Amino acid sequence: MTRQRLPFWQRMTLDQLSPEQWESLCDGCGKCCLHKLEDADTRQVFFSNVACRFFDLESGLCRHYAQRSTLRPDCVQLTSEIVARTHWLPATCAYRLLAAGGDLPAWHPLLTGDPSSVLRSGNSVLGRVVPETAAGPLEHNLIDWVT
């Protein structure tokens, strides 16, 4: 396949993508919307099953996506620079995979043409998380199904 026929994510770097291409790389799994704890000594990240208060538990979408960084300053708006220096993105994250020279997983919606392929593959948090308003201490909600 000639370079021009390759999909955009295989012929462009993350910092070359248009905003639309960048957004399309997000598979909508919701893993980045989970609260995390980090060991200060080892920098190991532990995911919880506690979703951000803006995460819609039925749709899997952010209720305030366009304003999320304003409404919640600790919400990280990913850029290629942030992806390059961030160690907490899930192993299945398209941004992380592409930044490391990998490719999209077979279940990614850009490959399947179906947004529900994320849920069917078991890579969505839908049905597996609780809202932060109903959760107790994060330490009691740690999970091992996100790496």
N, CA, C and O atoms as a GROMACS GRO file, in nm:
protein
  588
    1MET      N    1   0.085  -0.118   0.000
    1MET     CA    2   0.000   0.000   0.000
    1MET      C    3   0.090   0.125   0.000
    1MET      O    4   0.183   0.135   0.080
    2THR      N    5   0.060   0.217  -0.089
    2THR     CA    6   0.140   0.340  -0.093
    2THR      C    7   0.110   0.425   0.029
    2THR      O    8   0.004   0.412   0.091
    3ARG      N    9   0.204   0.510   0.062
    3ARG     CA   10   0.190   0.593   0.182
    3ARG      C   11   0.061   0.675   0.180
    3ARG      O   12  -0.004   0.691   0.283
    4GLN      N   13   0.024   0.727   0.063
    4GLN     CA   14  -0.098   0.809   0.054
    4GLN      C   15  -0.224   0.728   0.080
    4GLN      O   16  -0.326   0.784   0.120
    5ARG      N   17  -0.219   0.596   0.060
    5ARG     CA   18  -0.337   0.513   0.082
    5ARG      C   19  -0.346   0.462   0.226
    5ARG      O   20  -0.448   0.406   0.266
    6LEU      N   21  -0.241   0.482   0.302
    6LEU     CA   22  -0.244   0.441   0.442
    6LEU      C   23  -0.343   0.528   0.517
    6LEU      O   24  -0.360   0.646   0.483
    7PRO      N   25  -0.408   0.474   0.620
    7PRO     CA   26  -0.495   0.560   0.701
    7PRO      C   27  -0.413   0.670   0.768
    7PRO      O   28  -0.293   0.654   0.790
    8PHE      N   29  -0.479   0.780   0.799
    8PHE     CA   30  -0.407   0.897   0.850
    8PHE      C   31  -0.321   0.865   0.971
    8PHE      O   32  -0.211   0.920   0.983
    9TRP      N   33  -0.365   0.779   1.060
    9TRP     CA   34  -0.289   0.749   1.182
    9TRP      C   35  -0.162   0.670   1.154
    9TRP      O   36  -0.075   0.660   1.241
   10GLN      N   37  -0.150   0.614   1.034
   10GLN     CA   38  -0.028   0.542   0.997
   10GLN      C   39   0.068   0.626   0.915
   10GLN      O   40   0.185   0.590   0.899
   11ARG      N   41   0.021   0.738   0.863
   11ARG     CA   42   0.110   0.821   0.781
   11ARG      C   43   0.140   0.957   0.843
   11ARG      O   44   0.219   1.034   0.789
   12MET      N   45   0.079   0.986   0.958
   12MET     CA   46   0.100   1.114   1.023
   12MET      C   47   0.140   1.092   1.168
   12MET      O   48   0.104   0.992   1.230
   13THR      N   49   0.214   1.187   1.222
   13THR     CA   50   0.243   1.182   1.365
   13THR      C   51   0.128   1.249   1.440
   13THR      O   52   0.046   1.320   1.380
   14LEU      N   53   0.122   1.227   1.569
   14LEU     CA   54   0.013   1.286   1.647
   14LEU      C   55   0.009   1.438   1.636
   14LEU      O   56  -0.100   1.497   1.632
   15ASP      N   57   0.124   1.502   1.631
   15ASP     CA   58   0.124   1.648   1.624
   15ASP      C   59   0.090   1.702   1.485
   15ASP      O   60   0.080   1.824   1.467
   16GLN      N   61   0.072   1.615   1.387
   16GLN     CA   62   0.032   1.657   1.252
   16GLN      C   63  -0.118   1.646   1.229
   16GLN      O   64  -0.168   1.690   1.125
   17LEU      N   65  -0.189   1.588   1.323
   17LEU     CA   66  -0.331   1.561   1.303
   17LEU      C   67  -0.417   1.686   1.314
   17LEU      O   68  -0.386   1.778   1.390
   18SER      N   69  -0.523   1.688   1.237
   18SER     CA   70  -0.624   1.794   1.251
   18SER      C   71  -0.703   1.767   1.379
   18SER      O   72  -0.699   1.656   1.431
   19PRO      N   73  -0.774   1.867   1.429
   19PRO     CA   74  -0.857   1.842   1.548
   19PRO      C   75  -0.957   1.728   1.528
   19PRO      O   76  -0.981   1.650   1.620
   20GLU      N   77  -1.015   1.717   1.410
   20GLU     CA   78  -1.111   1.611   1.382
   20GLU      C   79  -1.044   1.474   1.384
   20GLU      O   80  -1.098   1.379   1.439
   21GLN      N   81  -0.925   1.464   1.324
   21GLN     CA   82  -0.852   1.337   1.325
   21GLN      C   83  -0.812   1.301   1.468
   21GLN      O   84  -0.824   1.185   1.509
   22TRP      N   85  -0.766   1.399   1.544
   22TRP     CA   86  -0.727   1.375   1.683
   22TRP      C   87  -0.844   1.318   1.762
   22TRP      O   88  -0.830   1.216   1.830
   23GLU      N   89  -0.959   1.384   1.753
   23GLU     CA   90  -1.077   1.338   1.827
   23GLU      C   91  -1.121   1.199   1.785
   23GLU      O   92  -1.167   1.121   1.868
   24SER      N   93  -1.107   1.167   1.657
   24SER     CA   94  -1.151   1.036   1.609
   24SER      C   95  -1.065   0.922   1.662
   24SER      O   96  -1.107   0.806   1.661
   25LEU      N   97  -0.945   0.953   1.709
   25LEU     CA   98  -0.860   0.849   1.767
   25LEU      C   99  -0.911   0.801   1.903
   25LEU      O  100  -0.882   0.689   1.944
   26CYS      N  101  -0.986   0.884   1.971
   26CYS     CA  102  -1.042   0.843   2.100
   26CYS      C  103  -1.150   0.738   2.074
   26CYS      O  104  -1.246   0.763   2.001
   27ASP      N  105  -1.132   0.620   2.134
   27ASP     CA  106  -1.228   0.512   2.111
   27ASP      C  107  -1.350   0.522   2.201
   27ASP      O  108  -1.445   0.445   2.185
   28GLY      N  109  -1.349   0.616   2.296
   28GLY     CA  110  -1.463   0.634   2.384
   28GLY      C  111  -1.474   0.531   2.494
   28GLY      O  112  -1.583   0.509   2.548
   29CYS      N  113  -1.365   0.467   2.528
   29CYS     CA  114  -1.368   0.361   2.630
   29CYS      C  115  -1.402   0.414   2.768
   29CYS      O  116  -1.459   0.342   2.849
   30GLY      N  117  -1.368   0.540   2.797
   30GLY     CA  118  -1.395   0.600   2.927
   30GLY      C  119  -1.289   0.575   3.032
   30GLY      O  120  -1.301   0.625   3.144
   31LYS      N  121  -1.185   0.501   3.000
   31LYS     CA  122  -1.083   0.469   3.100
   31LYS      C  123  -1.010   0.593   3.151
   31LYS      O  124  -0.972   0.598   3.268
   32CYS      N  125  -0.991   0.690   3.067
   32CYS     CA  126  -0.922   0.811   3.113
   32CYS      C  127  -1.010   0.895   3.205
   32CYS      O  128  -0.961   0.985   3.272
   33CYS      N  129  -1.141   0.865   3.208
   33CYS     CA  130  -1.234   0.938   3.293
   33CYS      C  131  -1.245   0.877   3.433
   33CYS      O  132  -1.323   0.924   3.516
   34LEU      N  133  -1.167   0.774   3.459
   34LEU     CA  134  -1.168   0.711   3.591
   34LEU      C  135  -1.069   0.780   3.683
   34LEU      O  136  -0.963   0.825   3.639
   35HIS      N  137  -1.104   0.788   3.810
   35HIS     CA  138  -1.012   0.843   3.909
   35HIS      C  139  -0.898   0.744   3.929
   35HIS      O  140  -0.917   0.622   3.927
   36LYS      N  141  -0.781   0.800   3.949
   36LYS     CA  142  -0.660   0.719   3.964
   36LYS      C  143  -0.584   0.763   4.088
   36LYS      O  144  -0.595   0.877   4.133
   37LEU      N  145  -0.508   0.670   4.142
   37LEU     CA  146  -0.416   0.702   4.249
   37LEU      C  147  -0.276   0.668   4.200
   37LEU      O  148  -0.258   0.573   4.124
   38GLU      N  149  -0.179   0.746   4.245
   38GLU     CA  150  -0.041   0.721   4.204
   38GLU      C  151   0.046   0.707   4.328
   38GLU      O  152   0.039   0.788   4.420
   39ASP      N  153   0.127   0.602   4.328
   39ASP     CA  154   0.223   0.582   4.436
   39ASP      C  155   0.332   0.688   4.420
   39ASP      O  156   0.398   0.693   4.316
   40ALA      N  157   0.352   0.770   4.521
   40ALA     CA  158   0.448   0.881   4.513
   40ALA      C  159   0.591   0.831   4.497
   40ALA      O  160   0.674   0.901   4.437
   41ASP      N  161   0.622   0.716   4.548
   41ASP     CA  162   0.759   0.664   4.540
   41ASP      C  163   0.787   0.594   4.408
   41ASP      O  164   0.892   0.615   4.347
   42THR      N  165   0.694   0.510   4.363
   42THR     CA  166   0.718   0.429   4.243
   42THR      C  167   0.657   0.488   4.117
   42THR      O  168   0.690   0.447   4.006
   43ARG      N  169   0.567   0.584   4.133
   43ARG     CA  170   0.489   0.644   4.024
   43ARG      C  171   0.394   0.544   3.958
   43ARG      O  172   0.339   0.572   3.852
   44GLN      N  173   0.373   0.428   4.021
   44GLN     CA  174   0.277   0.332   3.969
   44GLN      C  175   0.137   0.390   3.983
   44GLN      O  176   0.102   0.447   4.085
   45VAL      N  177   0.058   0.373   3.878
   45VAL     CA  178  -0.077   0.426   3.874
   45VAL      C  179  -0.176   0.313   3.899
   45VAL      O  180  -0.165   0.205   3.841
   46PHE      N  181  -0.272   0.341   3.985
   46PHE     CA  182  -0.377   0.245   4.016
   46PHE      C  183  -0.510   0.306   3.975
   46PHE      O  184  -0.547   0.414   4.021
   47PHE      N  185  -0.581   0.238   3.888
   47PHE     CA  186  -0.712   0.285   3.843
   47PHE      C  187  -0.819   0.243   3.942
   47PHE      O  188  -0.809   0.138   4.006
   48SER      N  189  -0.921   0.326   3.954
   48SER     CA  190  -1.037   0.292   4.036
   48SER      C  191  -1.156   0.272   3.942
   48SER      O  192  -1.149   0.300   3.823
   49ASN      N  193  -1.265   0.223   3.999
   49ASN     CA  194  -1.388   0.210   3.920
   49ASN      C  195  -1.479   0.331   3.941
   49ASN      O  196  -1.599   0.324   3.917
   50VAL      N  197  -1.421   0.441   3.985
   50VAL     CA  198  -1.495   0.564   4.012
   50VAL      C  199  -1.480   0.659   3.893
   50VAL      O  200  -1.370   0.702   3.859
   51ALA      N  201  -1.592   0.690   3.832
   51ALA     CA  202  -1.593   0.777   3.714
   51ALA      C  203  -1.608   0.924   3.755
   51ALA      O  204  -1.671   0.956   3.857
   52CYS      N  205  -1.552   1.010   3.676
   52CYS     CA  206  -1.567   1.154   3.692
   52CYS      C  207  -1.715   1.189   3.698
   52CYS      O  208  -1.798   1.122   3.636
   53ARG      N  209  -1.747   1.292   3.771
   53ARG     CA  210  -1.888   1.332   3.785
   53ARG      C  211  -1.951   1.374   3.653
   53ARG      O  212  -2.074   1.375   3.641
   54PHE      N  213  -1.871   1.407   3.554
   54PHE     CA  214  -1.925   1.446   3.423
   54PHE      C  215  -1.947   1.326   3.331
   54PHE      O  216  -2.008   1.340   3.225
   55PHE      N  217  -1.898   1.210   3.369
   55PHE     CA  218  -1.910   1.090   3.286
   55PHE      C  219  -2.052   1.037   3.294
   55PHE      O  220  -2.102   1.008   3.403
   56ASP      N  221  -2.117   1.024   3.180
   56ASP     CA  222  -2.254   0.972   3.174
   56ASP      C  223  -2.247   0.820   3.175
   56ASP      O  224  -2.196   0.759   3.082
   57LEU      N  225  -2.299   0.759   3.282
   57LEU     CA  226  -2.288   0.613   3.299
   57LEU      C  227  -2.371   0.534   3.199
   57LEU      O  228  -2.352   0.414   3.185
   58GLU      N  229  -2.462   0.600   3.130
   58GLU     CA  230  -2.543   0.530   3.030
   58GLU      C  231  -2.487   0.542   2.890
   58GLU      O  232  -2.486   0.444   2.815
   59SER      N  233  -2.440   0.660   2.853
   59SER     CA  234  -2.388   0.680   2.716
   59SER      C  235  -2.238   0.658   2.706
   59SER      O  236  -2.186   0.627   2.600
   60GLY      N  237  -2.168   0.675   2.819
   60GLY     CA  238  -2.022   0.664   2.816
   60GLY      C  239  -1.954   0.791   2.766
   60GLY      O  240  -1.835   0.791   2.735
   61LEU      N  241  -2.029   0.898   2.758
   61LEU     CA  242  -1.975   1.025   2.709
   61LEU      C  243  -1.966   1.126   2.823
   61LEU      O  244  -2.033   1.113   2.926
   62CYS      N  245  -1.882   1.225   2.803
   62CYS     CA  246  -1.872   1.334   2.898
   62CYS      C  247  -1.991   1.428   2.878
   62CYS      O  248  -2.020   1.469   2.766
   63ARG      N  249  -2.058   1.460   2.986
   63ARG     CA  250  -2.174   1.549   2.978
   63ARG      C  251  -2.137   1.692   2.941
   63ARG      O  252  -2.220   1.767   2.891
   64HIS      N  253  -2.012   1.729   2.967
   64HIS     CA  254  -1.967   1.867   2.944
   64HIS      C  255  -1.835   1.867   2.867
   64HIS      O  256  -1.742   1.939   2.902
   65TYR      N  257  -1.827   1.786   2.763
   65TYR     CA  258  -1.699   1.764   2.694
   65TYR      C  259  -1.631   1.895   2.652
   65TYR      O  260  -1.512   1.913   2.678
   66ALA      N  261  -1.704   1.984   2.587
   66ALA     CA  262  -1.643   2.107   2.536
   66ALA      C  263  -1.592   2.198   2.648
   66ALA      O  264  -1.494   2.270   2.629
   67GLN      N  265  -1.658   2.195   2.763
   67GLN     CA  266  -1.620   2.282   2.874
   67GLN      C  267  -1.548   2.208   2.987
   67GLN      O  268  -1.525   2.266   3.093
   68ARG      N  269  -1.512   2.081   2.967
   68ARG     CA  270  -1.462   1.998   3.077
   68ARG      C  271  -1.340   2.057   3.146
   68ARG      O  272  -1.330   2.049   3.269
   69SER      N  273  -1.248   2.115   3.073
   69SER     CA  274  -1.127   2.170   3.134
   69SER      C  275  -1.155   2.296   3.214
   69SER      O  276  -1.085   2.326   3.311
   70THR      N  277  -1.256   2.369   3.174
   70THR     CA  278  -1.294   2.490   3.248
   70THR      C  279  -1.371   2.452   3.374
   70THR      O  280  -1.344   2.506   3.482
   71LEU      N  281  -1.466   2.361   3.360
   71LEU     CA  282  -1.549   2.320   3.473
   71LEU      C  283  -1.473   2.234   3.573
   71LEU      O  284  -1.505   2.233   3.692
   72ARG      N  285  -1.375   2.162   3.525
   72ARG     CA  286  -1.296   2.074   3.611
   72ARG      C  287  -1.149   2.090   3.572
   72ARG      O  288  -1.101   2.019   3.485
   73PRO      N  289  -1.078   2.182   3.635
   73PRO     CA  290  -0.940   2.213   3.596
   73PRO      C  291  -0.844   2.093   3.602
   73PRO      O  292  -0.740   2.095   3.535
   74ASP      N  293  -0.876   1.989   3.680
   74ASP     CA  294  -0.787   1.873   3.685
   74ASP      C  295  -0.814   1.774   3.571
   74ASP      O  296  -0.747   1.671   3.561
   75CYS      N  297  -0.912   1.803   3.487
   75CYS     CA  298  -0.937   1.719   3.370
   75CYS      C  299  -0.830   1.751   3.266
   75CYS      O  300  -0.816   1.866   3.222
   76VAL      N  301  -0.756   1.651   3.227
   76VAL     CA  302  -0.645   1.670   3.134
   76VAL      C  303  -0.696   1.665   2.990
   76VAL      O  304  -0.756   1.566   2.947
   77GLN      N  305  -0.674   1.773   2.917
   77GLN     CA  306  -0.707   1.775   2.775
   77GLN      C  307  -0.582   1.731   2.701
   77GLN      O  308  -0.482   1.804   2.695
   78LEU      N  309  -0.587   1.611   2.643
   78LEU     CA  310  -0.468   1.553   2.582
   78LEU      C  311  -0.421   1.629   2.459
   78LEU      O  312  -0.500   1.676   2.377
   79THR      N  313  -0.290   1.641   2.448
   79THR     CA  314  -0.222   1.693   2.330
   79THR      C  315  -0.108   1.595   2.302
   79THR      O  316  -0.080   1.508   2.384
   80SER      N  317  -0.043   1.608   2.189
   80SER     CA  318   0.068   1.518   2.159
   80SER      C  319   0.180   1.535   2.261
   80SER      O  320   0.248   1.438   2.295
   81GLU      N  321   0.201   1.657   2.310
   81GLU     CA  322   0.305   1.680   2.410
   81GLU      C  323   0.270   1.612   2.543
   81GLU      O  324   0.356   1.552   2.606
   82ILE      N  325   0.145   1.622   2.583
   82ILE     CA  326   0.102   1.559   2.708
   82ILE      C  327   0.109   1.407   2.695
   82ILE      O  328   0.154   1.340   2.788
   83VAL      N  329   0.066   1.353   2.582
   83VAL     CA  330   0.073   1.208   2.561
   83VAL      C  331   0.217   1.160   2.573
   83VAL      O  332   0.242   1.055   2.632
   84ALA      N  333   0.311   1.234   2.518
   84ALA     CA  334   0.452   1.194   2.519
   84ALA      C  335   0.509   1.185   2.661
   84ALA      O  336   0.600   1.107   2.685
   85ARG      N  337   0.457   1.264   2.753
   85ARG     CA  338   0.515   1.265   2.887
   85ARG      C  339   0.424   1.206   2.995
   85ARG      O  340   0.456   1.210   3.113
   86THR      N  341   0.310   1.151   2.954
   86THR     CA  342   0.213   1.098   3.049
   86THR      C  343   0.228   0.946   3.060
   86THR      O  344   0.235   0.876   2.960
   87HIS      N  345   0.234   0.898   3.183
   87HIS     CA  346   0.252   0.755   3.206
   87HIS      C  347   0.125   0.685   3.253
   87HIS      O  348   0.127   0.564   3.276
   88TRP      N  349   0.016   0.757   3.267
   88TRP     CA  350  -0.106   0.698   3.322
   88TRP      C  351  -0.209   0.659   3.217
   88TRP      O  352  -0.312   0.602   3.252
   89LEU      N  353  -0.185   0.688   3.091
   89LEU     CA  354  -0.284   0.649   2.990
   89LEU      C  355  -0.293   0.497   2.984
   89LEU      O  356  -0.191   0.428   2.995
   90PRO      N  357  -0.413   0.443   2.966
   90PRO     CA  358  -0.428   0.298   2.960
   90PRO      C  359  -0.348   0.237   2.844
   90PRO      O  360  -0.324   0.303   2.743
   91ALA      N  361  -0.309   0.113   2.861
   91ALA     CA  362  -0.229   0.045   2.759
   91ALA      C  363  -0.302   0.034   2.625
   91ALA      O  364  -0.238   0.021   2.521
   92THR      N  365  -0.435   0.040   2.628
   92THR     CA  366  -0.514   0.028   2.505
   92THR      C  367  -0.542   0.163   2.438
   92THR      O  368  -0.603   0.168   2.332
   93CYS      N  369  -0.497   0.272   2.498
   93CYS     CA  370  -0.525   0.406   2.446
   93CYS      C  371  -0.457   0.428   2.311
   93CYS      O  372  -0.337   0.408   2.297
   94ALA      N  373  -0.535   0.468   2.212
   94ALA     CA  374  -0.482   0.490   2.077
   94ALA      C  375  -0.370   0.593   2.077
   94ALA      O  376  -0.271   0.577   2.006
   95TYR      N  377  -0.385   0.700   2.155
   95TYR     CA  378  -0.282   0.803   2.158
   95TYR      C  379  -0.150   0.744   2.210
   95TYR      O  380  -0.044   0.768   2.154
   96ARG      N  381  -0.160   0.669   2.316
   96ARG     CA  382  -0.040   0.605   2.374
   96ARG      C  383   0.021   0.505   2.276
   96ARG      O  384   0.142   0.504   2.255
   97LEU      N  385  -0.062   0.422   2.215
   97LEU     CA  386  -0.013   0.321   2.120
   97LEU      C  387   0.058   0.386   2.001
   97LEU      O  388   0.167   0.344   1.964
   98LEU      N  389  -0.006   0.487   1.943
   98LEU     CA  390   0.053   0.552   1.825
   98LEU      C  391   0.179   0.629   1.861
   98LEU      O  392   0.275   0.630   1.783
   99ALA      N  393   0.180   0.693   1.976
   99ALA     CA  394   0.299   0.767   2.019
   99ALA      C  395   0.419   0.673   2.036
   99ALA      O  396   0.534   0.714   2.017
  100ALA      N  397   0.390   0.548   2.072
  100ALA     CA  398   0.497   0.449   2.092
  100ALA      C  399   0.532   0.375   1.963
  100ALA      O  400   0.612   0.282   1.966
  101GLY      N  401   0.472   0.415   1.851
  101GLY     CA  402   0.502   0.351   1.724
  101GLY      C  403   0.415   0.230   1.693
  101GLY      O  404   0.442   0.157   1.597
  102GLY      N  405   0.310   0.209   1.773
  102GLY     CA  406   0.220   0.097   1.751
  102GLY      C  407   0.106   0.133   1.658
  102GLY      O  408   0.110   0.234   1.589
  103ASP      N  409   0.005   0.048   1.658
  103ASP     CA  410  -0.112   0.070   1.573
  103ASP      C  411  -0.238   0.059   1.659
  103ASP      O  412  -0.231   0.026   1.777
  104LEU      N  413  -0.349   0.086   1.598
  104LEU     CA  414  -0.477   0.078   1.668
  104LEU      C  415  -0.512  -0.068   1.695
  104LEU      O  416  -0.480  -0.156   1.615
  105PRO      N  417  -0.579  -0.095   1.807
  105PRO     CA  418  -0.624  -0.232   1.832
  105PRO      C  419  -0.734  -0.270   1.733
  105PRO      O  420  -0.804  -0.183   1.681
  106ALA      N  421  -0.750  -0.398   1.708
  106ALA     CA  422  -0.845  -0.447   1.607
  106ALA      C  423  -0.988  -0.403   1.635
  106ALA      O  424  -1.068  -0.393   1.542
  107TRP      N  425  -1.023  -0.378   1.759
  107TRP     CA  426  -1.160  -0.341   1.796
  107TRP      C  427  -1.186  -0.190   1.788
  107TRP      O  428  -1.297  -0.145   1.816
  108HIS      N  429  -1.086  -0.112   1.750
  108HIS     CA  430  -1.102   0.034   1.747
  108HIS      C  431  -1.207   0.074   1.643
  108HIS      O  432  -1.209   0.019   1.533
  109PRO      N  433  -1.297   0.170   1.678
  109PRO     CA  434  -1.401   0.212   1.585
  109PRO      C  435  -1.351   0.261   1.449
  109PRO      O  436  -1.423   0.248   1.350
  110LEU      N  437  -1.232   0.317   1.442
  110LEU     CA  438  -1.180   0.359   1.310
  110LEU      C  439  -1.153   0.238   1.220
  110LEU      O  440  -1.153   0.252   1.098
  111LEU      N  441  -1.130   0.122   1.279
  111LEU     CA  442  -1.108   0.001   1.200
  111LEU      C  443  -1.236  -0.078   1.176
  111LEU      O  444  -1.256  -0.136   1.070
  112THR      N  445  -1.324  -0.079   1.277
  112THR     CA  446  -1.448  -0.157   1.265
  112THR      C  447  -1.561  -0.079   1.201
  112THR      O  448  -1.654  -0.139   1.145
  113GLY      N  449  -1.555   0.056   1.209
  113GLY     CA  450  -1.666   0.137   1.161
  113GLY      C  451  -1.785   0.136   1.255
  113GLY      O  452  -1.893   0.183   1.220
  114ASP      N  453  -1.765   0.083   1.376
  114ASP     CA  454  -1.875   0.068   1.470
  114ASP      C  455  -1.832   0.110   1.610
  114ASP      O  456  -1.750   0.043   1.671
  115PRO      N  457  -1.888   0.221   1.663
  115PRO     CA  458  -1.849   0.265   1.797
  115PRO      C  459  -1.876   0.162   1.906
  115PRO      O  460  -1.808   0.164   2.009
  116SER      N  461  -1.972   0.074   1.886
  116SER     CA  462  -2.003  -0.026   1.989
  116SER      C  463  -1.901  -0.140   1.994
  116SER      O  464  -1.908  -0.225   2.082
  117SER      N  465  -1.807  -0.141   1.900
  117SER     CA  466  -1.704  -0.246   1.902
  117SER      C  467  -1.618  -0.236   2.028
  117SER      O  468  -1.562  -0.336   2.073
  118VAL      N  469  -1.608  -0.116   2.085
  118VAL     CA  470  -1.531  -0.097   2.209
  118VAL      C  471  -1.600  -0.171   2.323
  118VAL      O  472  -1.534  -0.242   2.400
  119LEU      N  473  -1.729  -0.156   2.334
  119LEU     CA  474  -1.805  -0.223   2.438
  119LEU      C  475  -1.804  -0.375   2.417
  119LEU      O  476  -1.781  -0.451   2.511
  120ARG      N  477  -1.829  -0.419   2.294
  120ARG     CA  478  -1.831  -0.563   2.264
  120ARG      C  479  -1.698  -0.631   2.291
  120ARG      O  480  -1.693  -0.748   2.326
  121SER      N  481  -1.588  -0.557   2.274
  121SER     CA  482  -1.455  -0.614   2.295
  121SER      C  483  -1.416  -0.620   2.443
  121SER      O  484  -1.314  -0.678   2.478
  122GLY      N  485  -1.499  -0.559   2.530
  122GLY     CA  486  -1.468  -0.557   2.672
  122GLY      C  487  -1.376  -0.444   2.712
  122GLY      O  488  -1.321  -0.445   2.823
  123ASN      N  489  -1.357  -0.347   2.625
  123ASN     CA  490  -1.265  -0.237   2.653
  123ASN      C  491  -1.332  -0.109   2.698
  123ASN      O  492  -1.265  -0.007   2.715
  124SER      N  493  -1.462  -0.111   2.718
  124SER     CA  494  -1.535   0.005   2.768
  124SER      C  495  -1.556  -0.009   2.918
  124SER      O  496  -1.562  -0.120   2.971
  125VAL      N  497  -1.567   0.104   2.985
  125VAL     CA  498  -1.596   0.102   3.129
  125VAL      C  499  -1.746   0.095   3.157
  125VAL      O  500  -1.787   0.078   3.272
  126LEU      N  501  -1.828   0.107   3.055
  126LEU     CA  502  -1.974   0.107   3.075
  126LEU      C  503  -2.018  -0.018   3.149
  126LEU      O  504  -1.978  -0.130   3.116
  127GLY      N  505  -2.101   0.004   3.249
  127GLY     CA  506  -2.153  -0.106   3.328
  127GLY      C  507  -2.058  -0.157   3.434
  127GLY      O  508  -2.089  -0.253   3.505
  128ARG      N  509  -1.941  -0.093   3.446
  128ARG     CA  510  -1.839  -0.141   3.540
  128ARG      C  511  -1.792  -0.035   3.638
  128ARG      O  512  -1.702  -0.059   3.718
  129VAL      N  513  -1.854   0.083   3.632
  129VAL     CA  514  -1.806   0.194   3.714
  129VAL      C  515  -1.919   0.254   3.797
  129VAL      O  516  -2.037   0.231   3.772
  130VAL      N  517  -1.878   0.332   3.897
  130VAL     CA  518  -1.973   0.403   3.983
  130VAL      C  519  -1.944   0.552   3.973
  130VAL      O  520  -1.830   0.591   3.945
  131PRO      N  521  -2.045   0.634   3.995
  131PRO     CA  522  -2.020   0.779   3.992
  131PRO      C  523  -1.945   0.823   4.116
  131PRO      O  524  -1.958   0.761   4.222
  132GLU      N  525  -1.867   0.928   4.104
  132GLU     CA  526  -1.789   0.975   4.219
  132GLU      C  527  -1.878   1.018   4.335
  132GLU      O  528  -1.835   1.016   4.450
  133THR      N  529  -2.000   1.056   4.306
  133THR     CA  530  -2.092   1.098   4.411
  133THR      C  531  -2.140   0.981   4.497
  133THR      O  532  -2.188   1.003   4.608
  134ALA      N  533  -2.127   0.859   4.448
  134ALA     CA  534  -2.173   0.741   4.521
  134ALA      C  535  -2.058   0.655   4.573
  134ALA      O  536  -2.081   0.557   4.644
  135ALA      N  537  -1.937   0.690   4.539
  135ALA     CA  538  -1.822   0.609   4.577
  135ALA      C  539  -1.769   0.649   4.714
  135ALA      O  540  -1.782   0.764   4.757
  136GLY      N  541  -1.712   0.553   4.780
  136GLY     CA  542  -1.642   0.582   4.905
  136GLY      C  543  -1.499   0.621   4.871
  136GLY      O  544  -1.472   0.672   4.763
  137PRO      N  545  -1.407   0.597   4.963
  137PRO     CA  546  -1.266   0.630   4.939
  137PRO      C  547  -1.212   0.556   4.817
  137PRO      O  548  -1.242   0.438   4.796
  138LEU      N  549  -1.132   0.625   4.737
  138LEU     CA  550  -1.076   0.563   4.617
  138LEU      C  551  -1.001   0.434   4.650
  138LEU      O  552  -1.003   0.339   4.572
  139GLU      N  553  -0.934   0.431   4.764
  139GLU     CA  554  -0.857   0.313   4.804
  139GLU      C  555  -0.944   0.188   4.811
  139GLU      O  556  -0.894   0.077   4.798
  140HIS      N  557  -1.075   0.206   4.833
  140HIS     CA  558  -1.168   0.094   4.842
  140HIS      C  559  -1.227   0.058   4.705
  140HIS      O  560  -1.307  -0.035   4.695
  141ASN      N  561  -1.189   0.130   4.603
  141ASN     CA  562  -1.246   0.111   4.470
  141ASN      C  563  -1.142   0.080   4.363
  141ASN      O  564  -1.168   0.098   4.244
  142LEU      N  565  -1.025   0.035   4.403
  142LEU     CA  566  -0.920   0.007   4.305
  142LEU      C  567  -0.956  -0.119   4.226
  142LEU      O  568  -1.017  -0.212   4.278
  143ILE      N  569  -0.916  -0.118   4.100
  143ILE     CA  570  -0.949  -0.227   4.007
  143ILE      C  571  -0.823  -0.276   3.938
  143ILE      O  572  -0.721  -0.207   3.938
  144ASP      N  573  -0.830  -0.393   3.879
  144ASP     CA  574  -0.715  -0.444   3.804
  144ASP      C  575  -0.749  -0.473   3.658
  144ASP      O  576  -0.668  -0.532   3.586
  145TRP      N  577  -0.867  -0.433   3.613
  145TRP     CA  578  -0.905  -0.459   3.475
  145TRP      C  579  -0.871  -0.347   3.379
  145TRP      O  580  -0.904  -0.355   3.260
  146VAL      N  581  -0.805  -0.242   3.427
  146VAL     CA  582  -0.749  -0.138   3.340
  146VAL      C  583  -0.598  -0.138   3.366
  146VAL      O  584  -0.554  -0.128   3.480
  147THR      N  585  -0.522  -0.149   3.260
  147THR     CA  586  -0.376  -0.144   3.273
  147THR      C  587  -0.320  -0.034   3.187
  147THR      O  588  -0.198  -0.013   3.185
   0.00000   0.00000   0.00000
